[in-house]
Each structure stands twice: as structure tokens, then as C-alpha cells.
Amino acid sequence: MFWYHNQTKHSYQSIRTHPNQLSWHNQPTTYKNYPQEYKKQRLNMENTEDNFLFHIAGLSARKLYPSGESYLRINPSAGALYPNELYFQARGVEGLEDGVYHYEVRSASVSLLSSIDQGEGIEPYLGFTTPMKGYLFLVSAIYHRSAWKYKNRAFRYCLLDAGHLLASIEASALCKPHAVQILYDIKRDRLNRLFGFNNQEWFVSGASMAVPIRDEEVRAVEFVLPFVDGSASFEQNHLIEEAYNKTKELHSCKRMLQAPKFTYNKEKLLDAIYTRRSQRGFDKGAITKGQFNFIMDALTQAILSDCDADICVYAVINRVLDMPLGLYKDGEYLRYGDLAREAGYLCLEQYSLGADSAITFFLTSSDSNYQALYQKAGIIGHRLYIVAEYLGLGCSGIGAYYDDEVNTFVDNDAMVLYALAVGK
Ligand SMILES: Cc1cc2nc3c(=O)[nH]c(=O)nc-3n(C[C@H](O)[C@H](O)[C@H](O)COP(=O)(O)O)c2cc1C
């Protein structure tokens, strides 16, 4: 097991001996904005491309508090801390000059960071040798946004949230006739330097929604960008830095060349993407077996990527009509019985999620390539959110669980990556 994962486990004891204390006066910002000198283009929802971009990471709900307001986004995030930033290269995309952009969430606009010529681009940093027509995305993590609350465990959340953002790209792209390939094997060091991240922000993955322009070669683009502070209260975390550095080179990657096949109605899917929210508790409602099968189909579809990992999906069946209660994996029951209360306990005693759901999921893996496998768990989690919303059900990611006790429950010694609950 990767040492970082081992050192950041929650246990019944650790939660009680190290309760999280938040310094509210130092709360990081969740928005990064490049200076006004960079050309900014506001997204126009009448334009197909802008609409596509907005449905990846746009603001989709406003919350009012006595102390002020905050916004929720198309993509969920542990604690609504949104540690990830989205960048992309557009080449031959209608309405966008060819160049490298930052997606500015707060103003729903894109900032042009650098123009590109025909023979240069970010392709070589992502493993491509020819120019790619379309979008090449890059996902970064400003880890302090999450570490402010979740301390050392935050690197896990940065990767899960990044996975959600990658699957958000995938979901928005389902409304267009293009497949998205996830790219984990990217040149992190060179890209981090190129973007001037100053070790406060790191690239963790990319995604391609582009086709090669044949018979041409492409050079790696070079530009100089200023450091732009994306947290406003950065504090270094040595453990997280070491975890990132130890996992930034990927080894023995297996490509996944099979594309997923979803049967969503596009209009209904677009609605689901926009209205998706996290369920704060379930009413113990049951779902049908048809819904269960539809959900499992969405979760087990292949994920096109340059570095696939094996992830086990365990389902605790609490309330599915015409299905026995128990622990289920890959079409088989590992254990029969009412395990709802136990599932709720394992989710750090969040009983209103883990026990009151129709199904509670636990995702585990023993693979190597930690950054890739953890983001894959986030992608599966996001697919669950989308399919649940599409079916009129609720979903919540659960990043807090008792690691070792989940292992005992599912009877394996793999890394426990994520828990999720779906229901009514
Ligand atoms: C990786 C991850 C872990 C999460 N863990 C929990 C959790 O343990 N408990 C909980 O109530 N919500 C959890 N959430 C839900 C977030 O709090 C929620 O996404 C965030 O507040 C934004 O709200 P929204 O999803 O409705 O947009 C998690 C979400 C993600 C993506």
C-alpha cells in the first residue's frame, strides 16, 4: 500500500484524538483569476462551444448564509473547497482563437494565456506528436484549498475532485459527437514550470477531445506566465508535497482503448448535469431493480484512458426492490443480510447517507500509479452522480470513512479510495 495512503487513514480513534480545527480567518479562496491584461472572453450560452465549456465547471447554484453567499458548481467537491483548476488548449474550435486558456469559474469566462501557431502547442506535454484539432484539457490542484480543512488527507480529495472534473468533461462531451480520452501520463514537471505554478499548484491530469491533424509535426509551446495566487493563504504541506512528487511519474501503464457506451437522452442529460447536487441525507426510500441495473451499467462502462487501473466496486444493497439485502460485487453476493447500519458507521457515522441510502458503495484498489487510480475512482463517482440525477435519485460522495474497518467489511486489504451513497 502506498505509504501516503496508509498514513492518512481515518479510524474511530484518529477522529477523536485529532479533530479538525479550522482557522476561519485564513480560509483560502476557491477562485483563481488571471490579471485583466489577459484577454477574457465571457461564455455565451447561445454558442454551442461555450455551452459545452460551461457544463463542465460552471456555477450552478447560489447558497445564502447569514455571513454572505457562496456558489456551488456543476462539479461536486469535498467540502465545496474546489481545489482544482481547469486549463485547455483550443485548436480549430469555432469562436475561440487557437491558444491556451484558463477557465475562470467566477466570471464564467475564459482567459487567453497564450496564442499558439499551427506547428506548436501543448500536445508534446501530453504525449501527442501531431497537432490535435479540438480541445486538450489540463486539470491542476491547488492543494492548500483542500488541505486548509482536510490537512494531510487532502491529497486524496484533490485527486477525487479532479476525477469528478474529468468526468464532468466526459459528461458534457456526451452531448457532442466526440469521445473523451483521459490522460494521466503527462509531463507534470515541465507543465508546472511552463505555467509558473511555483509549487503551490500542480497538474494532475489531462483529457483530449481532439483528433490528430495527420502528416504534421508539433513542437512543445513555450511561454512565460506570472505566478497567480489561487488560494490567497498558502501553507506548505510537506507530506502532500512528497506524496505528489513520489507519484508524478507513472509506470507500466495499460491503455484503455474501449470507449464507453451510454444511452442517455441528450437533453435530459444536459438537465441532469446542470441540476446535480449532493444529497445531504436520504429518506430511506427504495429504488427499483431496473434503476439498480441502469446505475451499475453506467458505473462499469470502460473509461478511455492512457493509464487504466483496476478498481473494485462493492455495493451494499440496503433498499432495492426485489433484491436481497447484502454486500454485492460484480454480479454476486459476498454476504447476505441487513448491513445498512454497518455501512453508515463505516462512513464515519454519517448514517443519514451510508445507512439511509438505497445503495452504499465502497471503491478499492491495489494497483500502482496512485494519481491515476485515485482520479479513476473520482470519475466512477461522478458517473454515479450523473446517472442518479438522470433517474431522479440523489447521490453523495463520501470521502470520510474508517479505512481499515471498510477493509474488514469487504474482506480485502486494498486501498479504500472512496465511498458513495445513492437513494431517495
Ligand atoms: C470527493 C468528495 C467527498 C465528499 N465527501 C462528503 C462527505 O464525507 N460527507 C458529505 O456530507 N458530503 C460529502 N461530499 C459532498 C460535498 O460536500 C459537496 O459536493 C459539496 O458541498 C458541493 O455541493 P454539491 O455537490 O451539491 O454541488 C463529498 C464530495 C466529494 C466530491
The ligand as an SDF file (V2000), in Angstrom:
LIG
                    3D

 31 33  0  0  0  0  0  0  0  0999 V2000
  -14.6200   13.6560   -3.0230 C   0  0  0  0  0  0  0  0  0  0  0  0
  -15.8650   14.0850   -2.3000 C   0  0  0  0  0  0  0  0  0  0  0  0
  -16.0470   13.7170   -0.9840 C   0  0  0  0  0  0  0  0  0  0  0  0
  -17.2000   14.1150   -0.3060 C   0  0  0  0  0  0  0  0  0  0  0  0
  -17.3900   13.6980    0.9920 N   0  0  0  0  0  0  0  0  0  0  0  0
  -18.5300   14.0270    1.6400 C   0  0  0  0  0  0  0  0  0  0  0  0
  -18.7850   13.5100    2.9510 C   0  0  0  0  0  0  0  0  0  0  0  0
  -17.9770   12.7410    3.5150 O   0  0  0  0  0  0  0  0  0  0  0  0
  -19.9350   13.8830    3.5480 N   0  0  0  0  0  0  0  0  0  0  0  0
  -20.8540   14.7240    2.9510 C   0  0  0  0  0  0  0  0  0  0  0  0
  -21.8890   15.0290    3.5380 O   0  0  0  0  0  0  0  0  0  0  0  0
  -20.6310   15.2180    1.6980 N   0  0  0  0  0  0  0  0  0  0  0  0
  -19.5190   14.8840    1.0300 C   0  0  0  0  0  0  0  0  0  0  0  0
  -19.2960   15.3380   -0.2650 N   0  0  0  0  0  0  0  0  0  0  0  0
  -20.2600   16.2590   -0.9100 C   0  0  0  0  0  0  0  0  0  0  0  0
  -19.7320   17.6940   -0.9160 C   0  0  0  0  0  0  0  0  0  0  0  0
  -19.8480   18.2490    0.3650 O   0  0  0  0  0  0  0  0  0  0  0  0
  -20.4800   18.5320   -1.9790 C   0  0  0  0  0  0  0  0  0  0  0  0
  -20.0790   18.0840   -3.2390 O   0  0  0  0  0  0  0  0  0  0  0  0
  -20.1780   20.0000   -1.8790 C   0  0  0  0  0  0  0  0  0  0  0  0
  -20.6820   20.5560   -0.6920 O   0  0  0  0  0  0  0  0  0  0  0  0
  -20.7920   20.7700   -3.0370 C   0  0  0  0  0  0  0  0  0  0  0  0
  -22.1750   20.5680   -3.1070 O   0  0  0  0  0  0  0  0  0  0  0  0
  -22.8800   19.9710   -4.3910 P   0  0  0  0  0  0  0  0  0  0  0  0
  -22.2930   18.6110   -4.6550 O   0  0  0  0  0  0  0  0  0  0  0  0
  -24.3410   19.9190   -4.0480 O   0  0  0  0  0  0  0  0  0  0  0  0
  -22.6070   20.8630   -5.5490 O   0  0  0  0  0  0  0  0  0  0  0  0
  -18.1740   14.9290   -0.9620 C   0  0  0  0  0  0  0  0  0  0  0  0
  -17.9730   15.2860   -2.2850 C   0  0  0  0  0  0  0  0  0  0  0  0
  -16.8440   14.8640   -2.9610 C   0  0  0  0  0  0  0  0  0  0  0  0
  -16.6710   15.2350   -4.4100 C   0  0  0  0  0  0  0  0  0  0  0  0
  1  2  1  0
  2  3  1  0
  2 30  2  0
  3  4  2  0
  4  5  1  0
  4 28  1  0
  5  6  2  0
  6  7  1  0
  6 13  1  0
  7  8  2  0
  7  9  1  0
  9 10  1  0
 10 11  2  0
 10 12  1  0
 12 13  2  0
 13 14  1  0
 14 15  1  0
 14 28  1  0
 15 16  1  0
 16 17  1  0
 16 18  1  0
 18 19  1  0
 18 20  1  0
 20 21  1  0
 20 22  1  0
 22 23  1  0
 23 24  1  0
 24 25  2  0
 24 26  1  0
 24 27  1  0
 28 29  2  0
 29 30  1  0
 30 31  1  0
M  END
$$$$
